[in-house]
Amino acid sequence: MSRTASPTAQDFVPFATAALDFHCALNVPGGPLVTTRAELDALHAHLVSLHGLLDAHAVRTGQLVPIEGDQLSAARTRIWQAVDHVHAAYHAAPRHGSGEVPDREACQAGLPEDAPELTICQRHQRTAHLVRRRTTPADLHAPFTGLVRH
């Protein structure tokens, strides 16, 4: 079994990183600015995708090189924590137009107030299901996720 991807496989991660840098340079001006709900939704989607990529690597790598797999699992956990914070920021952000800040309970229905365009809550709940299968509550709340094996 090979430990590395095919040498002919296209690596899109550097392009995704460059696109984020370009987006930030063009769309996030200096000075005080409230982040829009649409921007938070897009950022949430990006972090969920990154979580999925790290999950795939952690599961596959952990079978071959447990120490590396542990580190990737720790990174996956930290990304989930970032996903959860961005989701909370979305619900704390003012609504477009009214400026009203909705209750977090709006997420329980599975669709945010701006649905169907923004589906942050559905995406968050799908990812949370995977997180519950792969991570313990203790892992999610530990101040340090770096495991040490000898």
Rosetta silent file (secondary structure, phi, psi, omega in degrees, C-alpha in Angstrom):
SEQUENCE: MSRTASPTAQDFVPFATAALDFHCALNVPGGPLVTTRAELDALHAHLVSLHGLLDAHAVRTGQLVPIEGDQLSAARTRIWQAVDHVHAAYHAAPRHGSGEVPDREACQAGLPEDAPELTICQRHQRTAHLVRRRTTPADLHAPFTGLVRH
SCORE:     score description
SCORE:     0.000 S_00000001
   1 L     0.000  130.772 -178.015    0.000    0.000    0.000 S_00000001
   2 L   -78.418  143.089  178.280    1.428    3.366   -1.009 S_00000001
   3 L   -90.972  -11.219 -176.310    1.874    6.090    1.600 S_00000001
   4 L  -122.005  159.897  178.179    1.720    8.944   -0.905 S_00000001
   5 L   -73.095  163.694  177.705   -0.761   10.178   -3.473 S_00000001
   6 L   -57.879  137.058 -179.096   -0.245    9.591   -7.142 S_00000001
   7 L   -66.589  -15.804  179.613    2.456   11.898   -8.561 S_00000001
   8 L   -91.801   -6.142 -179.869    0.063   12.859  -11.358 S_00000001
   9 L   -67.564  135.685  178.725   -2.687   14.005   -8.986 S_00000001
  10 L   -76.388  130.383  177.983   -3.377   17.745   -9.181 S_00000001
  11 L   -98.524  107.058 -176.618   -2.796   19.490   -5.847 S_00000001
  12 L   -90.812   -8.702 -176.965   -5.442   22.199   -5.531 S_00000001
  13 H   -59.602  -45.081  177.934   -4.639   23.232   -1.942 S_00000001
  14 H   -60.255  -33.303  177.596   -2.066   25.892   -2.994 S_00000001
  15 H   -68.495  -39.344  177.658   -4.672   27.357   -5.367 S_00000001
  16 H   -63.735  -40.995  178.798   -7.257   27.481   -2.563 S_00000001
  17 H   -64.447  -45.048  178.792   -4.741   29.245   -0.312 S_00000001
  18 H   -62.717  -39.108  179.032   -3.889   31.769   -3.019 S_00000001
  19 H   -63.937  -40.104  177.477   -7.590   32.392   -3.655 S_00000001
  20 H   -64.460  -43.278  178.130   -8.158   33.110    0.053 S_00000001
  21 H   -60.985  -43.255  179.892   -5.211   35.521    0.137 S_00000001
  22 H   -64.386  -45.016  178.665   -6.521   37.256   -2.999 S_00000001
  23 H   -58.394  -46.194 -179.197  -10.052   37.427   -1.564 S_00000001
  24 H   -61.837  -44.925 -179.045   -8.763   38.954    1.673 S_00000001
  25 H   -63.674  -36.878 -177.477   -6.682   41.557   -0.165 S_00000001
  26 H   -85.135  -34.558 -167.412   -9.613   42.600   -2.380 S_00000001
  27 H  -112.245   -5.630  179.451  -12.588   42.309   -0.054 S_00000001
  28 L  -118.023   93.291 -178.038  -11.439   43.067    3.489 S_00000001
  29 L   -72.304  162.964  176.162  -10.540   46.753    3.704 S_00000001
  30 L   -70.869  161.098  178.299   -8.529   48.235    6.532 S_00000001
  31 L    92.140  176.464 -178.111  -10.288   49.857    9.454 S_00000001
  32 L   -67.607  136.836 -178.736  -13.390   48.864   11.425 S_00000001
  33 L  -159.364  134.241  174.980  -15.842   46.727    9.538 S_00000001
  34 L   -85.603  128.990  178.393  -18.604   44.347   10.551 S_00000001
  35 L   -70.299  134.360 -178.751  -18.258   41.003    8.793 S_00000001
  36 L   -77.054  159.312  177.539  -21.361   40.189    6.776 S_00000001
  37 H   -64.993  -35.665  178.615  -23.364   37.048    7.308 S_00000001
  38 H   -63.496  -40.785  178.517  -22.667   36.023    3.692 S_00000001
  39 H   -65.365  -42.284  178.417  -18.910   36.276    4.330 S_00000001
  40 H   -65.483  -37.165  177.011  -19.239   34.223    7.518 S_00000001
  41 H   -62.942  -45.127  179.503  -21.299   31.619    5.647 S_00000001
  42 H   -65.463  -40.032  178.609  -18.612   31.351    2.948 S_00000001
  43 H   -66.091  -39.432  176.600  -15.849   31.150    5.553 S_00000001
  44 H   -60.369  -45.848  179.439  -17.787   28.448    7.408 S_00000001
  45 H   -60.584  -40.431  179.449  -18.115   26.445    4.176 S_00000001
  46 H   -64.715  -45.631 -179.633  -14.377   26.751    3.576 S_00000001
  47 H   -65.748  -36.212  177.013  -13.497   25.591    7.087 S_00000001
  48 H   -63.958  -40.131  176.838  -15.918   22.665    6.828 S_00000001
  49 H   -63.717  -42.153  177.737  -14.179   21.624    3.595 S_00000001
  50 H   -63.900  -39.328  176.617  -10.795   21.900    5.302 S_00000001
  51 H   -59.783  -44.107  178.638  -12.149   19.809    8.194 S_00000001
  52 H   -62.511  -40.241  178.305  -13.220   17.131    5.698 S_00000001
  53 H   -64.879  -46.738  178.520   -9.787   17.121    4.062 S_00000001
  54 H   -64.849  -35.671  177.658   -8.010   16.795    7.410 S_00000001
  55 H   -62.256  -46.403  179.813  -10.456   14.076    8.461 S_00000001
  56 H   -61.087  -43.874  179.293   -9.697   12.043    5.340 S_00000001
  57 H   -66.772  -41.486 -178.540   -5.951   12.425    5.876 S_00000001
  58 H   -63.303  -42.610 -178.303   -6.158   11.640    9.607 S_00000001
  59 H   -67.270  -47.893 -177.629   -8.146    8.445    9.059 S_00000001
  60 H   -69.209  -44.957 -176.737   -5.979    7.142    6.203 S_00000001
  61 H   -70.208  -37.346 -178.370   -2.622    8.210    7.633 S_00000001
  62 H   -59.574  -26.004  178.523   -3.412    7.030   11.158 S_00000001
  63 H   -73.799  -27.593 -177.007   -3.639    3.466    9.864 S_00000001
  64 H  -101.018  -42.102 -178.006   -0.088    3.602    8.490 S_00000001
  65 L  -132.638   90.579 -173.640    1.756    6.090   10.711 S_00000001
  66 H   -56.050  -37.629 -178.277   -0.071    6.481   14.049 S_00000001
  67 H   -65.368  -44.841  178.060    2.002    9.442   15.290 S_00000001
  68 H   -65.041  -40.796  177.842    1.322   11.455   12.134 S_00000001
  69 H   -60.681  -38.995  177.476   -2.330   10.413   12.266 S_00000001
  70 H   -61.815  -42.974 -179.804   -2.575   11.677   15.858 S_00000001
  71 H   -65.918  -40.999  177.389   -1.233   15.069   14.829 S_00000001
  72 H   -66.737  -35.426  175.657   -3.650   15.299   11.906 S_00000001
  73 H   -64.218  -39.676  177.846   -6.507   14.312   14.230 S_00000001
  74 H   -64.350  -41.288  177.698   -5.491   17.113   16.591 S_00000001
  75 H   -64.028  -41.437  177.733   -5.492   19.571   13.680 S_00000001
  76 H   -58.981  -41.672  179.385   -8.928   18.285   12.615 S_00000001
  77 H   -64.177  -43.811  179.411  -10.214   18.935   16.148 S_00000001
  78 H   -64.690  -38.202  177.725   -8.850   22.488   16.167 S_00000001
  79 H   -64.587  -40.566  177.679  -10.427   23.186   12.771 S_00000001
  80 H   -60.386  -39.923  178.506  -13.783   21.961   14.110 S_00000001
  81 H   -61.985  -39.159  176.398  -13.415   24.381   17.011 S_00000001
  82 H   -65.526  -41.702  177.644  -12.841   27.188   14.495 S_00000001
  83 H   -57.331  -45.391 -178.028  -15.891   26.021   12.496 S_00000001
  84 H   -64.358  -39.224  178.033  -18.000   26.158   15.656 S_00000001
  85 H   -67.498  -40.221  177.942  -16.799   29.677   16.495 S_00000001
  86 H   -64.771  -38.489  176.834  -17.525   30.951   12.972 S_00000001
  87 H   -61.624  -43.645  177.700  -21.014   29.431   13.229 S_00000001
  88 H   -64.275  -39.272  178.124  -21.534   31.264   16.529 S_00000001
  89 H   -63.016  -38.417  177.436  -20.224   34.503   14.954 S_00000001
  90 H   -57.354  -46.578 -177.980  -22.761   34.105   12.149 S_00000001
  91 H   -72.982  -18.225  176.450  -25.587   33.985   14.674 S_00000001
  92 H   -88.725  -14.349 -177.818  -24.146   37.001   16.510 S_00000001
  93 L   -76.347  144.640  178.900  -23.880   39.052   13.304 S_00000001
  94 L   -67.321  146.537  176.613  -26.633   41.536   12.517 S_00000001
  95 L   -66.917  147.177  176.964  -29.175   40.614    9.857 S_00000001
  96 L   -65.531  131.348  178.188  -28.824   42.313    6.505 S_00000001
  97 L    95.080  -65.252 -174.871  -31.195   45.247    6.282 S_00000001
  98 L   -83.953  -27.333 -176.220  -32.701   45.309    9.768 S_00000001
  99 L    76.638    1.704  179.918  -29.497   45.035   11.799 S_00000001
 100 L   -69.220  141.276  176.419  -31.393   42.754   14.203 S_00000001
 101 L  -102.876  116.165 -176.028  -29.365   40.061   15.964 S_00000001
 102 L   -78.829  164.937  174.751  -31.342   36.788   16.055 S_00000001
 103 L   -74.521  151.598  178.638  -31.392   34.180   18.806 S_00000001
 104 H   -65.129  -23.098 -179.673  -29.125   31.145   18.456 S_00000001
 105 H   -62.376  -16.787  177.987  -32.245   28.946   18.644 S_00000001
 106 H   -59.914  -24.106 -179.953  -32.925   29.887   15.018 S_00000001
 107 H   -70.827  -26.646 -174.817  -30.328   27.246   14.161 S_00000001
 108 H   -60.618  -28.370  179.776  -32.412   24.436   15.653 S_00000001
 109 H   -73.658  -13.361  178.714  -34.766   24.467   12.672 S_00000001
 110 L    94.014  -11.689  177.607  -31.826   23.595   10.418 S_00000001
 111 L  -130.387  134.136  176.775  -32.093   26.741    8.305 S_00000001
 112 L   -74.791  176.369 -176.833  -30.896   30.216    9.249 S_00000001
 113 L   -62.810  -26.778 -176.469  -33.038   33.280    8.814 S_00000001
 114 L   -94.505   13.517 -179.965  -31.582   34.018    5.386 S_00000001
 115 L   -64.461  151.637   12.375  -32.366   30.591    3.876 S_00000001
 116 L   -91.753   -4.721 -177.908  -32.430   29.233    1.248 S_00000001
 117 L   -61.678  -44.442 -178.475  -29.386   31.207    0.047 S_00000001
 118 L  -106.097  126.491 -177.133  -27.385   30.547    3.203 S_00000001
 119 L  -123.426   37.743 -175.877  -27.433   27.034    4.600 S_00000001
 120 H   -57.792  -39.392 -175.687  -24.836   27.394    7.330 S_00000001
 121 H   -69.993  -39.802  176.745  -26.930   25.581    9.948 S_00000001
 122 H   -63.041  -45.546  179.627  -27.560   22.515    7.779 S_00000001
 123 H   -61.748  -42.196 -178.538  -23.855   22.316    6.913 S_00000001
 124 H   -64.323  -43.091 -179.473  -22.916   22.776   10.561 S_00000001
 125 H   -67.710  -37.985  176.284  -25.251   20.039   11.749 S_00000001
 126 H   -62.406  -43.814 -179.404  -23.993   17.576    9.097 S_00000001
 127 H   -69.930  -37.242  178.400  -20.395   18.223   10.126 S_00000001
 128 H   -60.953  -34.205  177.278  -21.255   18.041   13.826 S_00000001
 129 H   -61.722  -45.271  176.999  -22.604   14.534   13.202 S_00000001
 130 H   -63.820  -41.893 -179.852  -19.217   13.473   11.802 S_00000001
 131 H   -60.774  -42.345  179.544  -17.407   15.190   14.670 S_00000001
 132 H   -64.038  -30.113  178.479  -19.479   13.279   17.233 S_00000001
 133 H   -76.674  -32.173 -172.296  -18.514   10.000   15.536 S_00000001
 134 H  -102.423  -14.192 -171.359  -14.784   10.767   15.363 S_00000001
 135 L  -133.376  143.058  176.229  -14.127   12.888   18.459 S_00000001
 136 L   -89.510  156.201  175.165  -14.876   12.590   22.159 S_00000001
 137 H   -56.879  -36.004  178.469  -16.223   15.543   24.174 S_00000001
 138 H   -62.673  -39.412  177.292  -12.999   15.460   26.192 S_00000001
 139 H   -62.631  -40.209 -176.925  -10.981   15.910   22.967 S_00000001
 140 H   -69.022  -26.019 -176.196  -13.096   18.892   21.958 S_00000001
 141 H  -109.128    2.467  179.572  -12.595   20.669   25.282 S_00000001
 142 L   -70.598  138.104  178.200   -8.986   19.726   26.018 S_00000001
 143 L   -71.784  -16.818 -178.328   -6.621   22.714   26.193 S_00000001
 144 L  -139.519  122.637 -178.652   -3.944   20.646   24.429 S_00000001
 145 L  -105.213    0.627 -178.752   -4.597   18.115   21.696 S_00000001
 146 L   -73.803  112.408  178.302   -1.001   17.159   20.915 S_00000001
 147 L   -87.570  144.037 -179.824   -0.609   13.489   21.700 S_00000001
 148 L  -117.617  121.484  175.693    2.836   12.144   22.456 S_00000001
 149 L  -117.057  145.678  177.015    3.763    8.574   21.548 S_00000001
 150 L  -120.591    0.000    0.000    7.095    6.945   22.155 S_00000001
